[in-house]
Amino acid sequence: MFAIGDFAGLGRVSVRMLRHYDAIGLLPPAHVDPHTGYRYYTASQLRLLNRVIALKDLGFSLQQVQTLIDEKVDAGELRGMLRLRRAELEAQVQRDSVRLALVDARLRLIESEGHMDTGDVVLKSLPPLRVAELSATATSYDDPTSITENLTPLYPRLMELMEKGGIPITGSPIAYYLPAPTGPGDETITVHAAFPIGEVAVGSDPGFAVTVLPAVEQAATALHEGSMSEAFRTGQKIANWIDDNGYRTVDPGYAREVYLDCPPGEFDKWVTEMQVPVQN
């Protein structure tokens, strides 16, 4: 089972949203600790979460979503609804193309329910890794537009600074995320763009931070093929594997992303390894 923060991270939604869904009876946790009040969810509940988000993206109110969920709308009906929404989104401004990709991905995930292969999830240890990095702030982990707008520009700027300082890149680009709340209810995160640099000497003021990503004793890893706007597909696969094999995520439960092959502008051809720290 997953604590609410870990479940939110794997489902790419906010903790605040999950608490609201619980309060209105739309998606109650599988278990609530009677002593602490902590909420816990199972990997199987991600299927219901996917339906809720898909229906919300179609424009239904939460009350209407509850009715449709109670009536057990099947994948075929959702497919028709989502395709209609696709036609509407194509007529909107370019910014809405992000939502369009998410609707398509949620649909594919719903259609794969019951036969999702977790055989390509690999448990591995990650050694400590010295990196050069730049960071920025995004509104929340479940806002892919904010993450993309803040994370993407960091890489060319970091490469320029490293080239200026004569610092070679020794591995694939990396992204990782850390909570950065400024107060109660704030789900702001810090997005980190990083390149491995080995043990090369770095000057006193290179314009970027140098840090060592700590070793991870156990990480559930899987390759994600395609745009990172659809990363929740692979997140679902990893979540199922974690649940099936008796592991649990390590707080905060956000996946580290290693961009293995990223042809410029061809997001559907990207290959990214997602790494989620786990423990027995």
Sequence and secondary structure as in RCSB ss.txt:
>XXXX:A:sequence
MFAIGDFAGLGRVSVRMLRHYDAIGLLPPAHVDPHTGYRYYTASQLRLLNRVIALKDLGFSLQQVQTLIDEKVDA
GELRGMLRLRRAELEAQVQRDSVRLALVDARLRLIESEGHMDTGDVVLKSLPPLRVAELSATATSYDDPTSITEN
LTPLYPRLMELMEKGGIPITGSPIAYYLPAPTGPGDETITVHAAFPIGEVAVGSDPGFAVTVLPAVEQAATALHE
GSMSEAFRTGQKIANWIDDNGYRTVDPGYAREVYLDCPPGEFDKWVTEMQVPVQN
>XXXX:A:secstr
 EEHHHHHHHHT  HHHHHHHHHTTSS  SEE TTT  EEE TTHHHHHHHHHHHHHTT  HHHHHHHHHTT  H
HHHHHHHHHHHHHHTTS GGGHHHHHHHHHHHHHHHTTT    TT EEEEE  EEEEEEEEEES TT HHHHHHH
HTTHHHHHHHHHHHTT    S  EEEEEE  SSTT   EEEEEEEE TT    S  SSEEEEE  EEEEEEEEEE
S GGGHHHHHHHHHHHHHHTT EE TT   EEEEEE  TT GGG EEEEEEEEE 
